[in-house]
């Protein structure tokens, strides 16, 4: 066996390695009692969305009454699969007195990360790889800085690295019916992985008819597109310059262990992976052609981005999933043909883990919710300051506010009149009565109409929660202004002031 494990030993080894990858980088944050991921990106929206989705089971909820109250808004949770898998986990954790949403998020994150490695290994084995080289390829793909970065950012659907190799395994083993279901699952997991799988199906079809057959899975996607389209009705294609900025990043950056970067977008491949892959490139020109196509598409540049479907792509760097999988196939082929050197197949993953710009260990975000939310009566609670909408590609300083604008509502339960823009995708008209409250936004230095307390009361607002830290010294002036309008202070703790709306807002104090 030339030092390589047999199939059974290889399966056991990959399960151990996959579980270690699923749990290991999360442990420091978990031991601190934090949610693994960065508070400055999509983590809190993802945890809130998971909790909201689970609370509305069974089914596929598409209308969120908790936001844009009192009318609500169309909302599509980015990962229904995490929601359905996390449903029993949430129920058990809640019954035991735990934070059901956080536990469900962590468990599904661990499962997704581990499955990304394990399923990639199975796919590479089905494509002819030997056990140890397939392990190297599986780590290069499933434990890549690309997918690890999704976990840092809390982009929940991005962590499902397993979906693409699951489809590849079904096609490689000529399971036509299963390949149809697998392509549907791939799209359900992530629009971007589904996009890569569809491109792969078109290109692979001449060699494997199951690839073309799998495209029938798109039939089941139609209802999903309708639900997502209702949420994204106001979204527009990105300007060319912004789309390119969200594409391939060839420049060098400092290693992740030297910096803290919550925006973990990366298309890292390193040096050793392409060098090793080149050893098999001459015998597999079709794989090289697919690799080049994925690199070009991930750049965000080119006239093809004016075509239907492609012009709606907001994050072209996510084509990198295809680049990584094809690199993994080539890497596995190289060392399957050279069994004495098979252990070198592990080097590209180690290079990426140590030298890529993504932090090796996930940061953590606070999981606690202030007890002041136990005093919330609802149905509509107005948090100040609220969210800020920024153009795509522009840093949004209000992102950490999702901890109270979204995540804290899993405990407080009150509806919110605010409409988060969810990366510029969601849209809902803001009522005129909110303009005066939004004018207190310290980041934008707004000047607007006075606060419309009667309008807020008519919309169902019962309490106002002022977050002092976010208001940069303006909190006391805002509280005084609310008291002058007839509001009364009910509670003050943890850097927050909770005020009750006046009983008769038309008459004032």
C-alpha positions in Angstrom: 0.0 0.0 0.0 3.1 2.2 0.0 2.2 3.7 3.4 -1.3 4.7 2.3 -4.4 3.6 4.3 -6.8 1.1 2.8 -10.4 2.2 2.0 -11.8 1.3 5.5 -8.9 2.9 7.4 -9.1 5.9 5.1 -12.8 6.4 5.8 -12.2 6.3 9.5 -9.3 8.7 9.2 -11.3 11.2 7.1 -14.1 11.1 9.6 -11.7 12.0 12.5 -10.1 14.7 10.5 -13.4 16.1 9.3 -14.7 16.3 12.9 -11.5 17.9 14.1 -11.9 20.6 11.4 -15.5 21.1 12.2 -14.9 21.7 15.9 -11.2 22.7 16.4 -11.1 26.3 15.1 -14.3 27.0 17.0 -13.2 25.8 20.4 -11.6 29.1 21.8 -14.8 31.0 21.1 -17.0 28.3 22.5 -14.9 28.0 25.7 -15.3 31.8 26.2 -19.1 31.3 25.9 -19.2 33.3 22.6 -20.8 32.6 19.2 -18.0 31.6 16.7 -17.7 34.3 14.1 -17.3 38.1 13.8 -19.8 40.5 15.1 -18.9 43.0 12.4 -20.3 41.1 9.5 -23.3 38.6 9.0 -23.1 36.6 12.2 -25.9 38.1 14.2 -28.3 38.3 11.2 -27.5 34.6 10.5 -28.2 33.5 14.1 -31.4 35.6 14.3 -32.5 34.3 10.9 -31.9 30.7 12.0 -34.0 31.2 15.2 -36.8 33.0 13.3 -36.9 30.3 10.6 -37.0 27.5 13.3 -39.7 29.3 15.2 -41.9 29.2 12.1 -41.6 25.5 11.4 -42.7 23.4 9.7 -42.4 24.8 6.3 -40.5 27.5 4.4 -41.5 30.8 5.9 -41.2 33.8 3.6 -42.9 36.6 5.4 -41.4 38.2 8.5 -43.8 40.1 10.7 -41.0 40.8 13.2 -39.3 43.4 10.9 -40.8 46.4 9.2 -43.7 46.3 11.7 -46.6 46.6 11.8 -46.9 45.4 8.2 -43.9 43.1 8.0 -41.7 42.3 5.0 -40.8 39.5 2.6 -37.8 37.6 3.9 -36.0 34.5 2.7 -33.6 32.9 5.2 -30.3 32.2 3.3 -30.0 28.5 4.5 -33.3 26.6 4.8 -31.1 23.4 5.2 -29.5 24.7 8.4 -33.0 25.7 9.6 -34.5 22.3 9.1 -31.5 20.4 10.5 -31.3 22.8 13.4 -35.0 22.6 14.3 -34.8 19.6 16.6 -31.5 20.9 18.0 -33.2 24.2 18.9 -36.1 22.4 20.5 -33.9 20.2 22.7 -31.5 23.1 23.7 -34.5 25.3 24.6 -36.1 22.5 26.6 -32.9 22.2 28.6 -32.8 25.9 29.3 -30.2 26.9 26.7 -30.1 29.4 24.0 -31.7 27.4 21.2 -30.7 29.6 18.3 -27.0 29.8 19.3 -26.8 26.0 20.0 -28.5 25.2 16.7 -26.2 27.6 14.8 -23.1 26.1 16.3 -24.2 22.5 15.8 -25.2 23.0 12.1 -22.0 25.0 11.6 -19.9 22.1 12.9 -21.8 19.6 10.8 -21.5 21.7 7.7 -17.7 22.2 8.1 -17.1 18.5 8.9 -19.3 17.4 6.0 -17.4 19.7 3.6 -14.3 17.6 4.1 -15.9 14.2 4.4 -18.1 14.5 1.3 -15.3 16.0 -0.8 -13.2 13.0 0.1 -16.0 10.6 -1.0 -16.3 12.5 -4.3 -12.6 12.5 -5.0 -12.5 8.8 -4.3 -15.4 8.3 -6.7 -13.3 10.2 -9.3 -10.5 7.6 -8.9 -8.4 9.1 -6.2 -6.4 7.0 -3.7 -7.4 7.5 0.0 -4.5 9.7 1.2 -4.3 11.9 -1.9 -8.1 12.3 -1.7 -7.6 13.4 1.9 -5.3 16.2 0.7 -7.7 17.2 -2.0 -10.7 17.2 0.5 -8.8 19.5 2.9 -7.7 21.8 0.0 -11.4 22.2 -0.9 -13.5 21.7 2.2 -11.1 23.2 4.8 -9.9 26.0 2.5 -9.5 29.6 3.6 -12.4 30.3 1.3 -14.9 28.3 3.2 -13.3 29.0 6.5 -13.7 32.7 5.8 -17.5 32.2 5.5 -17.5 30.9 9.1 -15.5 33.9 10.2 -18.1 36.2 8.6 -21.1 34.2 9.8 -22.3 33.7 6.2 -24.2 30.6 7.1 -25.0 29.3 3.6 -21.4 29.7 2.5 -20.3 27.1 5.0 -22.0 24.3 3.2 -19.0 23.2 1.2 -20.4 19.7 1.1 -23.2 20.4 -1.3 -21.0 20.7 -4.5 -19.0 17.5 -4.0 -22.3 15.7 -3.1 -23.6 16.5 -6.5 -20.2 15.5 -8.1 -20.3 12.2 -6.2 -23.7 11.4 -7.5 -22.7 12.2 -11.1 -19.4 10.4 -10.8 -21.1 7.2 -9.6 -23.8 7.6 -12.3 -26.7 8.0 -9.9 -29.1 9.9 -12.2 -32.1 10.2 -9.9 -29.8 11.1 -6.9 -28.0 13.7 -9.1 -31.2 15.5 -9.8 -31.9 15.7 -6.1 -28.3 16.6 -5.3 -28.4 19.6 -7.7 -31.6 20.8 -6.2 -30.0 20.5 -2.7 -26.9 22.4 -4.0 -29.1 25.3 -5.0 -31.1 25.1 -1.9 -27.9 25.3 0.1 -26.5 28.3 -1.7 -27.4 30.1 -4.9 -23.7 30.4 -5.6 -22.8 26.8 -5.2 -25.9 26.0 -7.3 -24.5 28.3 -10.0 -21.2 26.5 -10.0 -22.9 23.1 -10.1 -25.1 24.1 -13.0 -22.0 25.3 -15.0 -20.3 22.0 -14.1 -23.3 20.0 -15.3 -23.2 21.7 -18.7 -19.5 21.1 -19.1 -19.4 17.6 -17.7 -22.4 16.3 -19.6 -20.6 15.0 -22.7 -18.6 12.6 -20.4 -21.3 11.9 -17.8 -24.9 12.0 -18.9 -26.0 12.1 -15.3 -24.6 15.7 -15.2 -27.0 16.8 -17.8 -29.9 14.9 -16.2 -29.1 16.6 -12.9 -30.3 19.9 -14.4 -33.8 18.6 -13.9 -33.3 19.6 -10.3 -33.8 23.2 -11.3 -37.5 22.5 -11.6 -37.8 22.4 -7.8 -35.9 25.7 -7.5 -38.7 27.8 -9.1 -40.7 28.3 -5.8 -37.5 29.3 -4.1 -36.7 31.9 -6.7 -40.2 33.4 -6.2 -39.7 33.6 -2.4 -36.2 35.1 -2.8 -37.3 37.4 -5.6 -40.0 38.9 -3.3 -37.4 39.8 -0.7 -34.9 41.2 -3.3 -37.5 43.1 -5.4 -35.5 46.3 -5.0 -32.1 44.9 -5.7 -30.3 46.1 -8.8 -27.3 44.7 -10.7 -24.0 46.0 -9.3 -22.0 48.6 -11.2 -19.0 47.0 -13.0 -16.4 48.6 -10.7 -18.2 47.3 -7.5 -18.7 43.8 -9.0 -15.0 43.6 -9.9 -14.1 44.7 -6.3 -16.2 41.8 -5.1 -14.2 39.4 -7.3 -10.8 37.7 -7.4 -8.2 39.1 -5.0 -4.8 38.2 -6.4 -2.8 40.6 -4.2 -0.8 39.5 -1.2 -2.1 40.1 2.3 -0.7 39.5 5.8 -1.4 36.0 7.2 -4.5 35.7 9.4 -2.6 35.0 12.5 -1.0 38.5 12.2 -4.2 40.4 11.8 -7.9 40.6 12.7 -10.0 40.9 9.6 -13.8 40.4 10.0 -14.3 40.7 6.2 -12.8 37.3 5.3 -13.3 37.4 1.6 -10.5 35.5 0.0 -9.6 33.5 -3.2 -6.4 32.1 -1.8 -4.9 29.1 -3.5 -1.3 29.5 -2.5 1.7 28.2 -4.4 1.9 24.5 -3.8 -1.6 23.6 -4.9 -1.2 24.9 -8.5 2.3 23.5 -8.7 1.2 20.0 -7.7 -1.9 20.2 -9.9 0.2 21.1 -13.0 1.7 17.6 -12.8 -1.7 16.2 -14.0 -2.7 19.1 -16.2 -1.4 17.8 -19.5 -3.4 14.6 -19.3 -6.6 16.4 -18.3 -7.0 19.5 -20.5 -10.7 19.6 -19.9 -10.2 20.1 -16.2 -7.7 22.8 -16.8 -10.2 24.6 -19.2 -12.8 24.4 -16.4 -10.3 25.8 -13.9 -9.4 28.7 -16.2 -13.2 29.4 -16.7 -13.8 29.5 -13.0 -10.9 31.9 -12.4 -12.1 34.2 -15.1 -15.6 34.2 -13.8 -14.5 34.8 -10.2 -12.7 37.9 -11.3 -16.0 39.7 -11.9 -14.7 41.1 -15.1 -15.8 40.3 -18.7 -18.6 41.0 -21.2 -20.4 37.8 -20.1 -21.5 39.7 -17.0 -24.0 41.5 -19.1 -25.8 38.2 -19.8 -28.9 37.0 -17.9 -28.2 35.3 -14.6 -24.6 36.5 -14.6 -25.6 40.1 -14.4 -27.3 39.3 -11.1 -24.2 37.9 -9.5 -23.2 40.2 -6.7 -20.2 38.3 -5.3 -18.3 36.8 -8.3 -15.5 35.7 -6.0 -17.8 32.8 -5.0 -17.0 31.1 -8.3 -13.8 30.2 -6.4 -15.6 27.1 -5.1 -15.4 25.7 -8.6 -11.7 26.6 -8.8 -11.0 24.9 -5.5 -12.8 21.7 -6.4 -11.1 21.3 -9.8 -7.7 22.0 -8.1 -8.6 19.3 -5.6 -9.3 16.8 -8.4 -6.0 17.6 -10.1 -4.1 17.4 -6.8 -5.6 14.0 -6.0 -4.8 12.7 -9.5 -1.2 13.8 -9.2 -0.5 12.0 -5.9 -2.7 9.0 -6.7 -0.2 8.3 -9.5 2.7 8.9 -7.2 1.8 6.9 -4.0 5.2 7.2 -2.4 4.8 10.9 -2.2 1.1 10.9 -1.3 1.7 12.7 2.1 2.7 15.8 0.1 -1.0 16.2 -0.9 -1.6 17.6 2.6 0.9 20.5 2.2 -1.4 22.8 0.2 -4.0 22.8 3.0 -1.3 23.5 5.7 0.0 26.3 3.6 -3.4 27.9 3.3 -4.2 27.5 7.0 -1.0 29.1 8.1 -0.4 31.7 5.4 -3.8 32.8 4.1 -5.3 36.1 5.3 -8.1 34.3 7.2 -7.7 33.8 10.9 -6.8 30.2 11.8 -9.1 30.3 14.8 -12.6 31.8 14.6 -13.1 35.0 16.6 -16.1 35.1 18.9 -19.1 37.5 19.3 -21.0 38.0 22.6 -24.0 35.7 23.0 -25.6 37.3 26.0 -28.7 39.5 25.7 -29.2 42.2 28.3 -31.9 41.4 30.9 -33.5 44.7 30.0 -35.2 42.9 27.1 -37.2 41.0 29.6 -39.0 44.3 30.3 -40.1 44.7 26.7 -43.9 44.7 26.2 -44.2 45.1 22.5 -45.7 44.5 20.1 -43.4 47.1 18.5 -40.2 48.2 20.2 -38.2 51.0 18.6 -34.4 50.6 19.0 -32.3 53.8 18.5 -30.2 54.2 16.6 -31.4 51.9 13.8 -29.8 50.3 10.8 -28.0 52.2 8.0 -28.3 51.3 4.4 -25.0 51.5 2.5 -24.3 50.8 -1.2 -22.8 47.3 -2.0 -19.0 47.3 -1.4 -19.1 50.1 1.2 -18.3 49.3 4.8 -21.5 49.6 6.9 -20.7 50.8 10.5 -24.1 49.8 11.7 -23.5 46.0 11.2 -22.7 45.3 14.9 -26.1 46.8 15.8 -27.6 43.6 14.5 -26.9 42.3 18.0 -29.9 44.3 19.2 -31.8 45.1 16.0 -32.1 41.4 15.2 -30.4 38.9 17.6 -31.9 40.3 20.8 -35.4 39.9 19.4 -35.1 36.2 19.8 -35.4 36.9 23.5 -37.4 40.1 23.7 -39.8 38.9 20.9 -41.1 42.4 20.1 -41.5 43.5 16.6 -39.3 46.2 15.0 -40.3 49.0 12.7 -36.9 49.0 11.1 -36.1 47.3 7.8 -32.5 46.0 7.6 -31.2 46.0 4.1 -29.4 42.6 4.3 -26.4 43.6 2.1 -28.6 45.8 -0.1 -30.9 42.9 -1.1 -34.0 43.3 1.0 -36.2 46.3 0.5 -39.3 47.8 2.1 -40.4 51.4 2.2 -39.7 53.2 5.4 -42.8 55.0 6.8 -42.6 58.8 7.1 -43.0 58.8 10.9 -39.6 57.0 11.2 -37.7 59.8 9.5 -37.4 62.0 12.6 -36.1 59.0 14.6 -33.6 58.1 11.9 -32.3 61.7 12.0 -30.5 60.9 15.2 -28.1 58.6 13.4 -24.7 59.7 14.6 -22.7 58.2 11.7 -24.4 60.0 8.9 -25.0 63.4 10.8 -28.5 63.5 9.5 -30.7 66.5 9.9 -34.4 65.8 9.6 -37.9 66.2 10.9 -38.7 66.2 14.6 -39.6 62.9 16.1 -43.2 61.9 15.3 -44.3 60.3 18.6 -48.0 60.2 17.6 -47.0 58.5 14.4 -44.9 56.0 16.3 -47.8 55.3 18.7 -50.2 54.8 15.8 -47.8 52.3 14.3 -47.9 50.2 17.5 -44.7 51.4 19.2 -45.0 50.9 23.0 -41.5 51.5 24.1 -38.3 53.1 22.9 -34.9 51.6 23.7 -32.0 54.0 23.5 -28.5 52.5 23.1 -26.2 55.1 24.6 -22.8 53.7 23.3 -24.0 53.9 19.7 -25.1 57.5 20.0 -21.7 58.9 20.7 -22.6 61.3 23.5 -26.0 62.3 22.1 -27.9 59.8 24.2 -28.8 62.1 27.0 -30.1 64.7 24.5 -32.2 62.1 22.8 -33.7 60.8 26.1 -34.5 64.4 27.1 -36.2 65.0 23.7 -38.3 61.8 24.2 -39.2 62.8 27.7 -40.2 66.3 26.4 -42.6 64.4 24.0 -44.2 62.6 26.9 -42.2 59.4 27.2 -41.2 58.2 30.6 -38.0 56.3 31.6 -38.8 52.8 32.8 -35.4 51.2 33.1 -31.7 52.0 32.7 -28.9 49.4 32.6 -26.2 47.9 30.5 -25.7 51.1 28.6 -29.4 51.3 27.6 -32.4 53.4 28.5 -35.9 52.0 28.1 -38.7 54.5 27.8 -42.4 54.0 27.6 -44.5 55.8 25.0 -46.9 58.4 26.4 -50.4 57.2 27.1 -51.9 60.0 25.0 -49.1 61.1 22.6 -51.3 63.8 21.0 -51.3 65.8 24.2 -47.6 65.5 25.0 -46.3 65.5 28.6 
